[in-house]
Structure formats: C-alpha cells, structure tokens
Amino acid sequence: MQAFRQAIVVANPISGSGRAPRCLEGIAAAVRSIAARVEVVVTGRPGDARDAVGELCGEGALALAVGGDGTFNEMLNGAPLETCTLGIIPAGTGNVLAKELGVSRRAARAVRQLLCGRVRRLDLGVCNGRRFASMFGAGVDARAVELVSRRRQGRLTQLHYVPHVVRASLWPPSRRIEVTLDGERFAEGAVQVSVGNTHSYGGPIEMTPAAAPDDGLLDVMALRAEGIGALAGLAAPALLHALHLSGRVRYGRGRRVVVRAPGTGVPYELDGDAAGRLPATVQVRPGAVRVLAPRSFRPARRRPDLHTRRTPEGR
C-alpha cells in the first residue's frame, strides 16, 4: 500500500450528476489510512481546485480529485508536479482519465483500487502554457463545449451536449484548420483536430484510439467533412473505434503539434473544458506526472500501422 505524508481531497459539487459530496466523507476516511494528514476542500467556483492544490500540497503529497476531468485539470495546473502525486475518483460527466486508468465509477470500489494501487509516471500535455492530461480538441467539439459552458446552470450529463454538437456541426464551413506535426505540414482544411494523450475521448467514442499516456508521444487526428450530413455519417465509425480508418481522416503521432486557422474565431478545448482560441502549440512532456492508478492499469497498445495512415484529404 502506497503511503503519503499528506493528502488533499478536492470535491466538485456540480461535477456530473453532483454525487461527489455524497461520497466525500467516506473517501476522506479511507484516505486517512495512507496519509498522515488529510485536508478536504469543496470547490465553490472555477479556480478553487487549482488554488487549493497549489497552497496545500507539499513534499510527498497526494492530491485526489473527486469530480470530473475538469476538476482534475485544475488540480493538474496547480500542483507542484515535482513533489506531488495526483489521483481521481470519477464523479463527472465524461470521466475520460478515470476510464483510461481503469478506475471504477463506483466510489467505494474506486477508493479500494487506489488504496491498493501504485504510482505511475504518465506523460503531460501542454497547450499554450496550460497543462492537460487527456486531450486537446479544436473545431466542432470545442465549439460544442463552448456552447455548453455558456449555458451551464449546474450539473451536466452527456445528453446536455447533444443539441450543442448539432449546432456546432452547422458552424460556418469557412472555419478551416491547419496542422503542423513536428515541423512538417500534416493536414489542411480540417473541421476537427484532436490531439490525444489517451485513447478515450468521452462515452464510447475514441478520437485517438492508438494513444497511450506513457509513450512520450501525442496522437493526432485531423478530420475533413462538409456539413452536418458528412459528420453524421462518421458517428458509427466513431462509436466503433474506427474513425481513424475513414477516408476523411489523417492520423499521426509526434511531440509538437501546431494548430492554426484563419482569423481568431476557432475555439479549442482541453480535457473537455473551453480553453481559448487558435492558434495553439501543443507539446508533450514525457513522464512528467505522477498518478496513483489501480494495479491493474495497463496502457492500451494498438496496431502500429494506425500511425502511418495517409489519406488524400491530409495531403
């Protein structure tokens, strides 16, 4: 069993269906078995998780998020990575990182998994100076995330995203994205670009199905599609984890990704939260994050030929 000098448990009361506060007391009690001192923080506004971790985490600390990917992302951006280990108990909408690590959605089981887990070194994504754990997205998905953020009034489920994904798919077709990968032109005219440190994306969808969070590389998927009809036709391949095989996609891997678009109107998201407007420079820092993961965690390894696929649209 891993032991820590101190632990901070940060709960977001509006993550997902809002179940974080209901299981917080039991989680904190369990964490006391592996940490000499435990602090509990319930967030009230954006930035609270980042600030709490920055202020309270010292040498040999565990910072445990009870929430979704956004809560973990805040903690990731506030934590002193040289001295702090991060963990997550999923209580959000997408729970992408928890799914990647194999952490149960049931709080009691998730706690047991982590108490008996081990510390793993994972890669860190950095976009325009901001850290991310799982993914960067620009174009249609980021527009949908932006629309949800503007209208959010409390808790979220995946159903809240559906009408906004439709609206984002009707976005002006003039929004064309260009991608440079490790200094070479990779794609032009894309409506969606995903850069993944994980193969999971949200629900059953995988945008970067060959990604692994400990290989020192980022996976890149650039998609070209004209209008909502073409995008709708890609729903089945996305659900079947075969989007990368579509003739509309170019898929690759690298360490430095530059994403640009004409003007300043194309948004991007990080770990499922609206994060800014293009241009964006996305890089990887191999093994920069210590994460407490279940002992059963094994990064997914997919066929290497996924990384060499080329399509006419990507030229």
N, C-alpha and C positions, 0 to 999 in steps of 0.2 A: 504493500500500500504506500502510495506517494505521500510524503509529509511536507508541509509548508510552514514557514514562520508565522505568516498571517494570511488571511483571505478577506476579500471584499466581494459580497454578493450584491449584484445590482439588478433590480427588477423593474421592468417597464410595465405599468399597469394597463396600458392601452395596446400592447402588442397583441396581434392576432385576435383571439376571442376574449382577451382580458383575463386569462386564467393564472397569470403569473402571481398576483397577490395571494390567491387561494392556496398555493403550494409553497409560499416563501418560507413560512415558519419551519416546516418540515425539512426543507432544503438546508436552511441555515443550521438547524440542529445537527443534521448529518455531516455538514462540512466541518463542524467543530471536532469531529473525530480525526481530521487530518491537518488541522491548523490550530496553532496555539492561541490565536486571536482572530475573531471574526467580526467584520463590520457589515452592516446591512444598509443598503441605500435603495429607496424607492424614488424613481425619477418623476419629475413634475413637468418638465419641458425639454425641448431639444438642447443638447449640450450637457445635461446633467450627468449622464453616464461617463462622458469623456472627462469632465472636470473631476468627478469623484475618483476615478481611477488614477488620474494624474496626481491628485492630492494625497491619496491614502496608500497607494502601492509603494512598498519599499522592497528591499533586498529579500529574495526568496518568497515573494508573494504570489498568491493565486487570485486572479480576477475572474469571477464567474458571472456570466450574463444569464439572467432568467428573462428571456424575451426572444425577439426575432433577430434577423440578420442586421437590421438597422441598429439595434441596441449593441450587438457585438461590434459592429463597425465603429460606433462611437468609442467604445472601450479600446478598440484596437488603435484608434487615433490618439487616445490619451495616455496609453500605457507606456511605461519605460520598458521597451522590449528586451533590453539587455539584462534586466533583473526580474522580470515578471512573466508568469505563465498564465495563459488565458484558457477559459473553458466556456461551454454553453450548455444550458438546459433549454431545449426548444419550447417556446411559447408564442411564436409569431405566426405569420401568415404563410410564408414560403419555407422557412427553416432550411435553406439551402446548405449552409455549412454543417448543420447538425446531421442532415441526411448524408452528406459526403463522409462524415466521420462515423456514421452508424450509431448515432445517439438516439435513443428511443424518444418518441413523443410523449410517452407516459413519464411524468416527473419522477415518480418513485423509482422506476427502473433506470431512468437516466442517471439519477444520483448514484445508484449502486454501480452502474457501469463506470462512472468517473472515479468513484472512491477506490475501485479496484483497477483503475486504468493506469496509463503510463504517459509520460511527457514525450511528445513527438515534435520534431522540427519540421515546420511547413514553410513554403515559400510565401513571400509577401508581395502583393501587387501595390504599385504606387502610380497614381494618376495626377499629374499637375501638382505634386506635393502631398496629396491626400492618400492615405493607405486604404487598401481594400483586401478582403480575404478571399472572395469567391469570383466576382465578375465585374466587368465594365461593359456597358451597352450604350450604343449611340444610334439614334434614329427612331424607329417605330416604338420599340419597347420603352425607351427613355421618355418619349412623348406621352405614352400611356401612364407611366409612373408620375410624370409631372402633372397630368390632369387629375390623377387620384390624389396627389398631395395637396393640390389647390382646394379640393372639395372635401377633404377628410374632416370628419367631425367626431371621430372617436375610433372605435375598434374596426378592424378590417378582416374580410375574408377574401378568398380568391375570386368569388363572384363579383366583388366590387370592381375588379379590374376589367371584366368582360366588356361593358359598354365603352369604356375608355380605350381599350385595344381596338375596337371597331372604329372609333373616332380617329385614333392615331393612324389607322390604316388608310384613312381618307385624306391624310395630310398631303399638302401640295407636292406633286411628283418632282418639282424642281429642286427639292432637298436631296442633293446627291453627295455621297460621302466618298472620300478618297482615303486609301490606307497605304502606308509605307511600313514595311516589316524589315527590321534590321538593316535599314538604309536602302532597301530596294523597293520599287513600286510593286505593290501587291494586288490592289484592286481599285477600280474606279466605278462611279455610278451606282454605288450601293445605297439601299434604303435602310439597311440594318447591319450594324457591325457589332459583334460580340467578342470580347476578349476574356477567356476563361482561365482561372486558376483551378477550377473544379469542373467536373463533367456535369454535375447537377446544375439546373437553372431555376426551376420552380415547378412544383407539381410533378407531373410525369415528363416534362419537356427537358431535353438536353440540347443546348446550342453548341457546346464544345465537348462532344462525347468522348474524345480521346484525351482530355485534360487530366492531369494528376497534380495534386497540390504539393508534391515534394520532388519534382523532376527538374527544377531550375528553369523551366520554360513556361511561356504562356501560349495557349492555343487561340487561334484567330479564325473567326468565321465571318465572311462578308457575303451578304445576300443581295441579289438584284431581283426586283419584282415590280411589275407595272400594275398598280391599282389593287383594290381590295380582293378582286377575283383571284389574281395570281397569289396573293398572300394566303387567302383561304385554302387554295389548293395545296399549300405547304403544311397545313395543320396536321394531316395524317402522317407525313414523314417525320414531323417534329415529335409527335406522340410516340412514334415507333423507333425513335432514336436514330433515324436515318436521314435527317435533314442535310447532313454533310455530303450525302450521296446525290443530292439533287443537282441537276444541270444549272441551277441558278446560284449555286454556292461555290465559293472558293474557300478552301480550308488549309491552314498552315500553322507553323509554330515558330516562336522566336523569343527574343529577350527584350526587344524595344519596338513598340508599335506607335506610330504617329497617325492620328486620325484627324482629318480636316474636312471642311465643307465650305462652299461659297457663303460669304456673309457671316452672320453671327447667330443665326436662328436655330441651329440644330442642337438639341439638348443631349446630355449624356447622364447616365446613372451609374452608381457604384453600390454594389451589394443590395440593389433594389430600392435605393433612395435617390431622388433627384440631386444631382451634384454640380451641374454647371452647363456651360455651352462650349461647343467645339471652337478652337482646336484643342486637342488633348494629346499629351505624350504619356504613354503607359509603359512602365518598366517593371521588371521582376527583381526582387532581392532574395536569392536562394537561401532557404533555411533560416530566415530572419525572425520567425515567430515560433515561440514555444507554446504548444497547445496540449491540454490534457484531453486525451482521447481514450475510448474503450480499447481494451487489449485486443479485441477482435478487428480493429481498424486495419484495413489493407487498401492502399490506394488502387483504384481501378486501373487496369492496364488494357488498352485496346490495341487493335492491329496497327502496326506501324505504317501500313500503306495509306491510312487515313490522312497522314501528314503530308503526303506528296500529291494529293489530288489536285488537278488543274482543270479549269473549265473555260470555255470561250468567253464567258462573261467576266472572268477575272483577269483577262489579258489587258 
